[in-house]
Amino acid sequence: MFLGVGLDSEDAKIALESMKTGIYYYVNARTHHIDTLLKQAAKNRAKQVVILGAGYDSRAYRFYNEVPKVKFFEVDFPATLQYKKKKIAEIIASMVEEYYLV
């Protein structure tokens, strides 16, 4: 199991920094770079984004409001996608529950 999976962002950062590989900064730089390319492509009227090996990437959700006309396709192993769908459904359900409880 990958160190850091299932942790909140601050705990994941601590776990990754403890590895002394600089991976936390690499992942941040990589994410920023890909996000910048996505924004540029959307400005140039890109209609679709295919994320190969999507894993737990949240780009399609993070950019939902910013690039509403772009359709995202996520490709990964079926088990990974099923787990991701389950977690997203749980997150949405908890958000709706919190909204109605307030």
Phi and psi restraints in degrees (range 20) as a CNS / XPLOR table:
assign (resid 1 and name C) (resid 2 and name N)
       (resid 2 and name CA) (resid 2 and name C) 1.0 -72.2 20.0 2
assign (resid 2 and name N) (resid 2 and name CA)
       (resid 2 and name C) (resid 3 and name N) 1.0 131.8 20.0 2
assign (resid 2 and name C) (resid 3 and name N)
       (resid 3 and name CA) (resid 3 and name C) 1.0 -64.3 20.0 2
assign (resid 3 and name N) (resid 3 and name CA)
       (resid 3 and name C) (resid 4 and name N) 1.0 124.1 20.0 2
assign (resid 3 and name C) (resid 4 and name N)
       (resid 4 and name CA) (resid 4 and name C) 1.0 111.7 20.0 2
assign (resid 4 and name N) (resid 4 and name CA)
       (resid 4 and name C) (resid 5 and name N) 1.0 -19.9 20.0 2
assign (resid 4 and name C) (resid 5 and name N)
       (resid 5 and name CA) (resid 5 and name C) 1.0 -68.5 20.0 2
assign (resid 5 and name N) (resid 5 and name CA)
       (resid 5 and name C) (resid 6 and name N) 1.0 132.8 20.0 2
assign (resid 5 and name C) (resid 6 and name N)
       (resid 6 and name CA) (resid 6 and name C) 1.0 90.2 20.0 2
assign (resid 6 and name N) (resid 6 and name CA)
       (resid 6 and name C) (resid 7 and name N) 1.0 -1.3 20.0 2
assign (resid 6 and name C) (resid 7 and name N)
       (resid 7 and name CA) (resid 7 and name C) 1.0 -96.8 20.0 2
assign (resid 7 and name N) (resid 7 and name CA)
       (resid 7 and name C) (resid 8 and name N) 1.0 156.1 20.0 2
assign (resid 7 and name C) (resid 8 and name N)
       (resid 8 and name CA) (resid 8 and name C) 1.0 -71.2 20.0 2
assign (resid 8 and name N) (resid 8 and name CA)
       (resid 8 and name C) (resid 9 and name N) 1.0 169.7 20.0 2
assign (resid 8 and name C) (resid 9 and name N)
       (resid 9 and name CA) (resid 9 and name C) 1.0 -61.1 20.0 2
assign (resid 9 and name N) (resid 9 and name CA)
       (resid 9 and name C) (resid 10 and name N) 1.0 -38.7 20.0 2
assign (resid 9 and name C) (resid 10 and name N)
       (resid 10 and name CA) (resid 10 and name C) 1.0 -68.4 20.0 2
assign (resid 10 and name N) (resid 10 and name CA)
       (resid 10 and name C) (resid 11 and name N) 1.0 -43.2 20.0 2
assign (resid 10 and name C) (resid 11 and name N)
       (resid 11 and name CA) (resid 11 and name C) 1.0 -66.1 20.0 2
assign (resid 11 and name N) (resid 11 and name CA)
       (resid 11 and name C) (resid 12 and name N) 1.0 -37.7 20.0 2
assign (resid 11 and name C) (resid 12 and name N)
       (resid 12 and name CA) (resid 12 and name C) 1.0 -64.5 20.0 2
assign (resid 12 and name N) (resid 12 and name CA)
       (resid 12 and name C) (resid 13 and name N) 1.0 -40.6 20.0 2
assign (resid 12 and name C) (resid 13 and name N)
       (resid 13 and name CA) (resid 13 and name C) 1.0 -60.3 20.0 2
assign (resid 13 and name N) (resid 13 and name CA)
       (resid 13 and name C) (resid 14 and name N) 1.0 -46.5 20.0 2
assign (resid 13 and name C) (resid 14 and name N)
       (resid 14 and name CA) (resid 14 and name C) 1.0 -60.8 20.0 2
assign (resid 14 and name N) (resid 14 and name CA)
       (resid 14 and name C) (resid 15 and name N) 1.0 -44.2 20.0 2
assign (resid 14 and name C) (resid 15 and name N)
       (resid 15 and name CA) (resid 15 and name C) 1.0 -63.2 20.0 2
assign (resid 15 and name N) (resid 15 and name CA)
       (resid 15 and name C) (resid 16 and name N) 1.0 -44.6 20.0 2
assign (resid 15 and name C) (resid 16 and name N)
       (resid 16 and name CA) (resid 16 and name C) 1.0 -68.3 20.0 2
assign (resid 16 and name N) (resid 16 and name CA)
       (resid 16 and name C) (resid 17 and name N) 1.0 -39.3 20.0 2
assign (resid 16 and name C) (resid 17 and name N)
       (resid 17 and name CA) (resid 17 and name C) 1.0 -65.8 20.0 2
assign (resid 17 and name N) (resid 17 and name CA)
       (resid 17 and name C) (resid 18 and name N) 1.0 -30.5 20.0 2
assign (resid 17 and name C) (resid 18 and name N)
       (resid 18 and name CA) (resid 18 and name C) 1.0 -67.6 20.0 2
assign (resid 18 and name N) (resid 18 and name CA)
       (resid 18 and name C) (resid 19 and name N) 1.0 -17.6 20.0 2
assign (resid 18 and name C) (resid 19 and name N)
       (resid 19 and name CA) (resid 19 and name C) 1.0 -74.8 20.0 2
assign (resid 19 and name N) (resid 19 and name CA)
       (resid 19 and name C) (resid 20 and name N) 1.0 -15.5 20.0 2
assign (resid 19 and name C) (resid 20 and name N)
       (resid 20 and name CA) (resid 20 and name C) 1.0 59.6 20.0 2
assign (resid 20 and name N) (resid 20 and name CA)
       (resid 20 and name C) (resid 21 and name N) 1.0 33.9 20.0 2
assign (resid 20 and name C) (resid 21 and name N)
       (resid 21 and name CA) (resid 21 and name C) 1.0 -110.6 20.0 2
assign (resid 21 and name N) (resid 21 and name CA)
       (resid 21 and name C) (resid 22 and name N) 1.0 -10.4 20.0 2
assign (resid 21 and name C) (resid 22 and name N)
       (resid 22 and name CA) (resid 22 and name C) 1.0 79.4 20.0 2
assign (resid 22 and name N) (resid 22 and name CA)
       (resid 22 and name C) (resid 23 and name N) 1.0 9.2 20.0 2
assign (resid 22 and name C) (resid 23 and name N)
       (resid 23 and name CA) (resid 23 and name C) 1.0 -62.5 20.0 2
assign (resid 23 and name N) (resid 23 and name CA)
       (resid 23 and name C) (resid 24 and name N) 1.0 -34.0 20.0 2
assign (resid 23 and name C) (resid 24 and name N)
       (resid 24 and name CA) (resid 24 and name C) 1.0 -58.1 20.0 2
assign (resid 24 and name N) (resid 24 and name CA)
       (resid 24 and name C) (resid 25 and name N) 1.0 -44.4 20.0 2
assign (resid 24 and name C) (resid 25 and name N)
       (resid 25 and name CA) (resid 25 and name C) 1.0 -72.6 20.0 2
assign (resid 25 and name N) (resid 25 and name CA)
       (resid 25 and name C) (resid 26 and name N) 1.0 -36.0 20.0 2
assign (resid 25 and name C) (resid 26 and name N)
       (resid 26 and name CA) (resid 26 and name C) 1.0 -61.7 20.0 2
assign (resid 26 and name N) (resid 26 and name CA)
       (resid 26 and name C) (resid 27 and name N) 1.0 -48.0 20.0 2
assign (resid 26 and name C) (resid 27 and name N)
       (resid 27 and name CA) (resid 27 and name C) 1.0 -62.9 20.0 2
assign (resid 27 and name N) (resid 27 and name CA)
       (resid 27 and name C) (resid 28 and name N) 1.0 -42.1 20.0 2
assign (resid 27 and name C) (resid 28 and name N)
       (resid 28 and name CA) (resid 28 and name C) 1.0 -61.6 20.0 2
assign (resid 28 and name N) (resid 28 and name CA)
       (resid 28 and name C) (resid 29 and name N) 1.0 -45.4 20.0 2
assign (resid 28 and name C) (resid 29 and name N)
       (resid 29 and name CA) (resid 29 and name C) 1.0 -64.9 20.0 2
assign (resid 29 and name N) (resid 29 and name CA)
       (resid 29 and name C) (resid 30 and name N) 1.0 -42.2 20.0 2
assign (resid 29 and name C) (resid 30 and name N)
       (resid 30 and name CA) (resid 30 and name C) 1.0 -63.0 20.0 2
assign (resid 30 and name N) (resid 30 and name CA)
       (resid 30 and name C) (resid 31 and name N) 1.0 -46.0 20.0 2
assign (resid 30 and name C) (resid 31 and name N)
       (resid 31 and name CA) (resid 31 and name C) 1.0 -60.6 20.0 2
assign (resid 31 and name N) (resid 31 and name CA)
       (resid 31 and name C) (resid 32 and name N) 1.0 -46.4 20.0 2
assign (resid 31 and name C) (resid 32 and name N)
       (resid 32 and name CA) (resid 32 and name C) 1.0 -60.5 20.0 2
assign (resid 32 and name N) (resid 32 and name CA)
       (resid 32 and name C) (resid 33 and name N) 1.0 -43.2 20.0 2
assign (resid 32 and name C) (resid 33 and name N)
       (resid 33 and name CA) (resid 33 and name C) 1.0 -63.4 20.0 2
assign (resid 33 and name N) (resid 33 and name CA)
       (resid 33 and name C) (resid 34 and name N) 1.0 -48.0 20.0 2
assign (resid 33 and name C) (resid 34 and name N)
       (resid 34 and name CA) (resid 34 and name C) 1.0 -63.9 20.0 2
assign (resid 34 and name N) (resid 34 and name CA)
       (resid 34 and name C) (resid 35 and name N) 1.0 -41.1 20.0 2
assign (resid 34 and name C) (resid 35 and name N)
       (resid 35 and name CA) (resid 35 and name C) 1.0 -61.0 20.0 2
assign (resid 35 and name N) (resid 35 and name CA)
       (resid 35 and name C) (resid 36 and name N) 1.0 -40.2 20.0 2
assign (resid 35 and name C) (resid 36 and name N)
       (resid 36 and name CA) (resid 36 and name C) 1.0 -64.0 20.0 2
assign (resid 36 and name N) (resid 36 and name CA)
       (resid 36 and name C) (resid 37 and name N) 1.0 -43.7 20.0 2
assign (resid 36 and name C) (resid 37 and name N)
       (resid 37 and name CA) (resid 37 and name C) 1.0 -63.8 20.0 2
assign (resid 37 and name N) (resid 37 and name CA)
       (resid 37 and name C) (resid 38 and name N) 1.0 -38.2 20.0 2
assign (resid 37 and name C) (resid 38 and name N)
       (resid 38 and name CA) (resid 38 and name C) 1.0 -62.7 20.0 2
assign (resid 38 and name N) (resid 38 and name CA)
       (resid 38 and name C) (resid 39 and name N) 1.0 -45.7 20.0 2
assign (resid 38 and name C) (resid 39 and name N)
       (resid 39 and name CA) (resid 39 and name C) 1.0 -61.7 20.0 2
assign (resid 39 and name N) (resid 39 and name CA)
       (resid 39 and name C) (resid 40 and name N) 1.0 -41.8 20.0 2
assign (resid 39 and name C) (resid 40 and name N)
       (resid 40 and name CA) (resid 40 and name C) 1.0 -64.2 20.0 2
assign (resid 40 and name N) (resid 40 and name CA)
       (resid 40 and name C) (resid 41 and name N) 1.0 -42.5 20.0 2
assign (resid 40 and name C) (resid 41 and name N)
       (resid 41 and name CA) (resid 41 and name C) 1.0 -64.5 20.0 2
assign (resid 41 and name N) (resid 41 and name CA)
       (resid 41 and name C) (resid 42 and name N) 1.0 -40.0 20.0 2
assign (resid 41 and name C) (resid 42 and name N)
       (resid 42 and name CA) (resid 42 and name C) 1.0 -64.2 20.0 2
assign (resid 42 and name N) (resid 42 and name CA)
       (resid 42 and name C) (resid 43 and name N) 1.0 -39.3 20.0 2
assign (resid 42 and name C) (resid 43 and name N)
       (resid 43 and name CA) (resid 43 and name C) 1.0 -64.3 20.0 2
assign (resid 43 and name N) (resid 43 and name CA)
       (resid 43 and name C) (resid 44 and name N) 1.0 -29.6 20.0 2
assign (resid 43 and name C) (resid 44 and name N)
       (resid 44 and name CA) (resid 44 and name C) 1.0 -89.8 20.0 2
assign (resid 44 and name N) (resid 44 and name CA)
       (resid 44 and name C) (resid 45 and name N) 1.0 18.1 20.0 2
assign (resid 44 and name C) (resid 45 and name N)
       (resid 45 and name CA) (resid 45 and name C) 1.0 71.1 20.0 2
assign (resid 45 and name N) (resid 45 and name CA)
       (resid 45 and name C) (resid 46 and name N) 1.0 31.2 20.0 2
assign (resid 45 and name C) (resid 46 and name N)
       (resid 46 and name CA) (resid 46 and name C) 1.0 -60.9 20.0 2
assign (resid 46 and name N) (resid 46 and name CA)
       (resid 46 and name C) (resid 47 and name N) 1.0 141.1 20.0 2
assign (resid 46 and name C) (resid 47 and name N)
       (resid 47 and name CA) (resid 47 and name C) 1.0 -105.2 20.0 2
assign (resid 47 and name N) (resid 47 and name CA)
       (resid 47 and name C) (resid 48 and name N) 1.0 -23.9 20.0 2
assign (resid 47 and name C) (resid 48 and name N)
       (resid 48 and name CA) (resid 48 and name C) 1.0 -140.8 20.0 2
assign (resid 48 and name N) (resid 48 and name CA)
       (resid 48 and name C) (resid 49 and name N) 1.0 150.5 20.0 2
assign (resid 48 and name C) (resid 49 and name N)
       (resid 49 and name CA) (resid 49 and name C) 1.0 -132.1 20.0 2
assign (resid 49 and name N) (resid 49 and name CA)
       (resid 49 and name C) (resid 50 and name N) 1.0 130.5 20.0 2
assign (resid 49 and name C) (resid 50 and name N)
       (resid 50 and name CA) (resid 50 and name C) 1.0 -112.0 20.0 2
assign (resid 50 and name N) (resid 50 and name CA)
       (resid 50 and name C) (resid 51 and name N) 1.0 123.0 20.0 2
assign (resid 50 and name C) (resid 51 and name N)
       (resid 51 and name CA) (resid 51 and name C) 1.0 -106.8 20.0 2
assign (resid 51 and name N) (resid 51 and name CA)
       (resid 51 and name C) (resid 52 and name N) 1.0 105.9 20.0 2
assign (resid 51 and name C) (resid 52 and name N)
       (resid 52 and name CA) (resid 52 and name C) 1.0 -84.3 20.0 2
assign (resid 52 and name N) (resid 52 and name CA)
       (resid 52 and name C) (resid 53 and name N) 1.0 134.6 20.0 2
assign (resid 52 and name C) (resid 53 and name N)
       (resid 53 and name CA) (resid 53 and name C) 1.0 64.8 20.0 2
assign (resid 53 and name N) (resid 53 and name CA)
       (resid 53 and name C) (resid 54 and name N) 1.0 45.2 20.0 2
assign (resid 53 and name C) (resid 54 and name N)
       (resid 54 and name CA) (resid 54 and name C) 1.0 -59.0 20.0 2
assign (resid 54 and name N) (resid 54 and name CA)
       (resid 54 and name C) (resid 55 and name N) 1.0 -33.8 20.0 2
assign (resid 54 and name C) (resid 55 and name N)
       (resid 55 and name CA) (resid 55 and name C) 1.0 51.8 20.0 2
assign (resid 55 and name N) (resid 55 and name CA)
       (resid 55 and name C) (resid 56 and name N) 1.0 -127.5 20.0 2
assign (resid 55 and name C) (resid 56 and name N)
       (resid 56 and name CA) (resid 56 and name C) 1.0 -104.1 20.0 2
assign (resid 56 and name N) (resid 56 and name CA)
       (resid 56 and name C) (resid 57 and name N) 1.0 21.4 20.0 2
assign (resid 56 and name C) (resid 57 and name N)
       (resid 57 and name CA) (resid 57 and name C) 1.0 -56.4 20.0 2
assign (resid 57 and name N) (resid 57 and name CA)
       (resid 57 and name C) (resid 58 and name N) 1.0 135.9 20.0 2
assign (resid 57 and name C) (resid 58 and name N)
       (resid 58 and name CA) (resid 58 and name C) 1.0 -111.4 20.0 2
assign (resid 58 and name N) (resid 58 and name CA)
       (resid 58 and name C) (resid 59 and name N) 1.0 12.1 20.0 2
assign (resid 58 and name C) (resid 59 and name N)
       (resid 59 and name CA) (resid 59 and name C) 1.0 -54.8 20.0 2
assign (resid 59 and name N) (resid 59 and name CA)
       (resid 59 and name C) (resid 60 and name N) 1.0 -43.9 20.0 2
assign (resid 59 and name C) (resid 60 and name N)
       (resid 60 and name CA) (resid 60 and name C) 1.0 -60.6 20.0 2
assign (resid 60 and name N) (resid 60 and name CA)
       (resid 60 and name C) (resid 61 and name N) 1.0 -32.5 20.0 2
assign (resid 60 and name C) (resid 61 and name N)
       (resid 61 and name CA) (resid 61 and name C) 1.0 -84.4 20.0 2
assign (resid 61 and name N) (resid 61 and name CA)
       (resid 61 and name C) (resid 62 and name N) 1.0 -38.7 20.0 2
assign (resid 61 and name C) (resid 62 and name N)
       (resid 62 and name CA) (resid 62 and name C) 1.0 -66.4 20.0 2
assign (resid 62 and name N) (resid 62 and name CA)
       (resid 62 and name C) (resid 63 and name N) 1.0 -30.3 20.0 2
assign (resid 62 and name C) (resid 63 and name N)
       (resid 63 and name CA) (resid 63 and name C) 1.0 -103.7 20.0 2
assign (resid 63 and name N) (resid 63 and name CA)
       (resid 63 and name C) (resid 64 and name N) 1.0 10.8 20.0 2
assign (resid 63 and name C) (resid 64 and name N)
       (resid 64 and name CA) (resid 64 and name C) 1.0 -54.1 20.0 2
assign (resid 64 and name N) (resid 64 and name CA)
       (resid 64 and name C) (resid 65 and name N) 1.0 -47.3 20.0 2
assign (resid 64 and name C) (resid 65 and name N)
       (resid 65 and name CA) (resid 65 and name C) 1.0 -79.6 20.0 2
assign (resid 65 and name N) (resid 65 and name CA)
       (resid 65 and name C) (resid 66 and name N) 1.0 -31.0 20.0 2
assign (resid 65 and name C) (resid 66 and name N)
       (resid 66 and name CA) (resid 66 and name C) 1.0 -76.1 20.0 2
assign (resid 66 and name N) (resid 66 and name CA)
       (resid 66 and name C) (resid 67 and name N) 1.0 -33.6 20.0 2
assign (resid 66 and name C) (resid 67 and name N)
       (resid 67 and name CA) (resid 67 and name C) 1.0 -131.6 20.0 2
assign (resid 67 and name N) (resid 67 and name CA)
       (resid 67 and name C) (resid 68 and name N) 1.0 64.9 20.0 2
assign (resid 67 and name C) (resid 68 and name N)
       (resid 68 and name CA) (resid 68 and name C) 1.0 -64.8 20.0 2
assign (resid 68 and name N) (resid 68 and name CA)
       (resid 68 and name C) (resid 69 and name N) 1.0 -20.1 20.0 2
assign (resid 68 and name C) (resid 69 and name N)
       (resid 69 and name CA) (resid 69 and name C) 1.0 -89.1 20.0 2
assign (resid 69 and name N) (resid 69 and name CA)
       (resid 69 and name C) (resid 70 and name N) 1.0 -6.3 20.0 2
assign (resid 69 and name C) (resid 70 and name N)
       (resid 70 and name CA) (resid 70 and name C) 1.0 -88.7 20.0 2
assign (resid 70 and name N) (resid 70 and name CA)
       (resid 70 and name C) (resid 71 and name N) 1.0 129.5 20.0 2
assign (resid 70 and name C) (resid 71 and name N)
       (resid 71 and name CA) (resid 71 and name C) 1.0 -98.5 20.0 2
assign (resid 71 and name N) (resid 71 and name CA)
       (resid 71 and name C) (resid 72 and name N) 1.0 129.6 20.0 2
assign (resid 71 and name C) (resid 72 and name N)
       (resid 72 and name CA) (resid 72 and name C) 1.0 -102.0 20.0 2
assign (resid 72 and name N) (resid 72 and name CA)
       (resid 72 and name C) (resid 73 and name N) 1.0 138.4 20.0 2
assign (resid 72 and name C) (resid 73 and name N)
       (resid 73 and name CA) (resid 73 and name C) 1.0 -122.6 20.0 2
assign (resid 73 and name N) (resid 73 and name CA)
       (resid 73 and name C) (resid 74 and name N) 1.0 127.4 20.0 2
assign (resid 73 and name C) (resid 74 and name N)
       (resid 74 and name CA) (resid 74 and name C) 1.0 -110.8 20.0 2
assign (resid 74 and name N) (resid 74 and name CA)
       (resid 74 and name C) (resid 75 and name N) 1.0 128.9 20.0 2
assign (resid 74 and name C) (resid 75 and name N)
       (resid 75 and name CA) (resid 75 and name C) 1.0 -118.4 20.0 2
assign (resid 75 and name N) (resid 75 and name CA)
       (resid 75 and name C) (resid 76 and name N) 1.0 127.9 20.0 2
assign (resid 75 and name C) (resid 76 and name N)
       (resid 76 and name CA) (resid 76 and name C) 1.0 -165.0 20.0 2
assign (resid 76 and name N) (resid 76 and name CA)
       (resid 76 and name C) (resid 77 and name N) 1.0 -177.7 20.0 2
assign (resid 76 and name C) (resid 77 and name N)
       (resid 77 and name CA) (resid 77 and name C) 1.0 -62.1 20.0 2
assign (resid 77 and name N) (resid 77 and name CA)
       (resid 77 and name C) (resid 78 and name N) 1.0 142.8 20.0 2
assign (resid 77 and name C) (resid 78 and name N)
       (resid 78 and name CA) (resid 78 and name C) 1.0 -53.7 20.0 2
assign (resid 78 and name N) (resid 78 and name CA)
       (resid 78 and name C) (resid 79 and name N) 1.0 -41.0 20.0 2
assign (resid 78 and name C) (resid 79 and name N)
       (resid 79 and name CA) (resid 79 and name C) 1.0 -64.4 20.0 2
assign (resid 79 and name N) (resid 79 and name CA)
       (resid 79 and name C) (resid 80 and name N) 1.0 -39.2 20.0 2
assign (resid 79 and name C) (resid 80 and name N)
       (resid 80 and name CA) (resid 80 and name C) 1.0 -65.5 20.0 2
assign (resid 80 and name N) (resid 80 and name CA)
       (resid 80 and name C) (resid 81 and name N) 1.0 -44.9 20.0 2
assign (resid 80 and name C) (resid 81 and name N)
       (resid 81 and name CA) (resid 81 and name C) 1.0 -65.7 20.0 2
assign (resid 81 and name N) (resid 81 and name CA)
       (resid 81 and name C) (resid 82 and name N) 1.0 -37.4 20.0 2
assign (resid 81 and name C) (resid 82 and name N)
       (resid 82 and name CA) (resid 82 and name C) 1.0 -64.8 20.0 2
assign (resid 82 and name N) (resid 82 and name CA)
       (resid 82 and name C) (resid 83 and name N) 1.0 -43.6 20.0 2
assign (resid 82 and name C) (resid 83 and name N)
       (resid 83 and name CA) (resid 83 and name C) 1.0 -62.6 20.0 2
assign (resid 83 and name N) (resid 83 and name CA)
       (resid 83 and name C) (resid 84 and name N) 1.0 -42.6 20.0 2
assign (resid 83 and name C) (resid 84 and name N)
       (resid 84 and name CA) (resid 84 and name C) 1.0 -62.1 20.0 2
assign (resid 84 and name N) (resid 84 and name CA)
       (resid 84 and name C) (resid 85 and name N) 1.0 -44.8 20.0 2
assign (resid 84 and name C) (resid 85 and name N)
       (resid 85 and name CA) (resid 85 and name C) 1.0 -59.4 20.0 2
assign (resid 85 and name N) (resid 85 and name CA)
       (resid 85 and name C) (resid 86 and name N) 1.0 -42.2 20.0 2
assign (resid 85 and name C) (resid 86 and name N)
       (resid 86 and name CA) (resid 86 and name C) 1.0 -61.5 20.0 2
assign (resid 86 and name N) (resid 86 and name CA)
       (resid 86 and name C) (resid 87 and name N) 1.0 -47.1 20.0 2
assign (resid 86 and name C) (resid 87 and name N)
       (resid 87 and name CA) (resid 87 and name C) 1.0 -64.8 20.0 2
assign (resid 87 and name N) (resid 87 and name CA)
       (resid 87 and name C) (resid 88 and name N) 1.0 -40.0 20.0 2
assign (resid 87 and name C) (resid 88 and name N)
       (resid 88 and name CA) (resid 88 and name C) 1.0 -63.8 20.0 2
assign (resid 88 and name N) (resid 88 and name CA)
       (resid 88 and name C) (resid 89 and name N) 1.0 -42.6 20.0 2
assign (resid 88 and name C) (resid 89 and name N)
       (resid 89 and name CA) (resid 89 and name C) 1.0 -61.4 20.0 2
assign (resid 89 and name N) (resid 89 and name CA)
       (resid 89 and name C) (resid 90 and name N) 1.0 -39.9 20.0 2
assign (resid 89 and name C) (resid 90 and name N)
       (resid 90 and name CA) (resid 90 and name C) 1.0 -65.0 20.0 2
assign (resid 90 and name N) (resid 90 and name CA)
       (resid 90 and name C) (resid 91 and name N) 1.0 -41.5 20.0 2
assign (resid 90 and name C) (resid 91 and name N)
       (resid 91 and name CA) (resid 91 and name C) 1.0 -65.1 20.0 2
assign (resid 91 and name N) (resid 91 and name CA)
       (resid 91 and name C) (resid 92 and name N) 1.0 -45.6 20.0 2
assign (resid 91 and name C) (resid 92 and name N)
       (resid 92 and name CA) (resid 92 and name C) 1.0 -63.2 20.0 2
assign (resid 92 and name N) (resid 92 and name CA)
       (resid 92 and name C) (resid 93 and name N) 1.0 -43.5 20.0 2
assign (resid 92 and name C) (resid 93 and name N)
       (resid 93 and name CA) (resid 93 and name C) 1.0 -60.4 20.0 2
assign (resid 93 and name N) (resid 93 and name CA)
       (resid 93 and name C) (resid 94 and name N) 1.0 -41.8 20.0 2
assign (resid 93 and name C) (resid 94 and name N)
       (resid 94 and name CA) (resid 94 and name C) 1.0 -68.4 20.0 2
assign (resid 94 and name N) (resid 94 and name CA)
       (resid 94 and name C) (resid 95 and name N) 1.0 -34.2 20.0 2
assign (resid 94 and name C) (resid 95 and name N)
       (resid 95 and name CA) (resid 95 and name C) 1.0 -67.4 20.0 2
assign (resid 95 and name N) (resid 95 and name CA)
       (resid 95 and name C) (resid 96 and name N) 1.0 -43.0 20.0 2
assign (resid 95 and name C) (resid 96 and name N)
       (resid 96 and name CA) (resid 96 and name C) 1.0 -65.6 20.0 2
assign (resid 96 and name N) (resid 96 and name CA)
       (resid 96 and name C) (resid 97 and name N) 1.0 -42.4 20.0 2
assign (resid 96 and name C) (resid 97 and name N)
       (resid 97 and name CA) (resid 97 and name C) 1.0 -60.4 20.0 2
assign (resid 97 and name N) (resid 97 and name CA)
       (resid 97 and name C) (resid 98 and name N) 1.0 -45.6 20.0 2
assign (resid 97 and name C) (resid 98 and name N)
       (resid 98 and name CA) (resid 98 and name C) 1.0 -63.6 20.0 2
assign (resid 98 and name N) (resid 98 and name CA)
       (resid 98 and name C) (resid 99 and name N) 1.0 -38.1 20.0 2
assign (resid 98 and name C) (resid 99 and name N)
       (resid 99 and name CA) (resid 99 and name C) 1.0 -62.4 20.0 2
assign (resid 99 and name N) (resid 99 and name CA)
       (resid 99 and name C) (resid 100 and name N) 1.0 -44.6 20.0 2
assign (resid 99 and name C) (resid 100 and name N)
       (resid 100 and name CA) (resid 100 and name C) 1.0 -77.3 20.0 2
assign (resid 100 and name N) (resid 100 and name CA)
       (resid 100 and name C) (resid 101 and name N) 1.0 -20.4 20.0 2
assign (resid 100 and name C) (resid 101 and name N)
       (resid 101 and name CA) (resid 101 and name C) 1.0 -82.4 20.0 2
assign (resid 101 and name N) (resid 101 and name CA)
       (resid 101 and name C) (resid 102 and name N) 1.0 -18.6 20.0 2
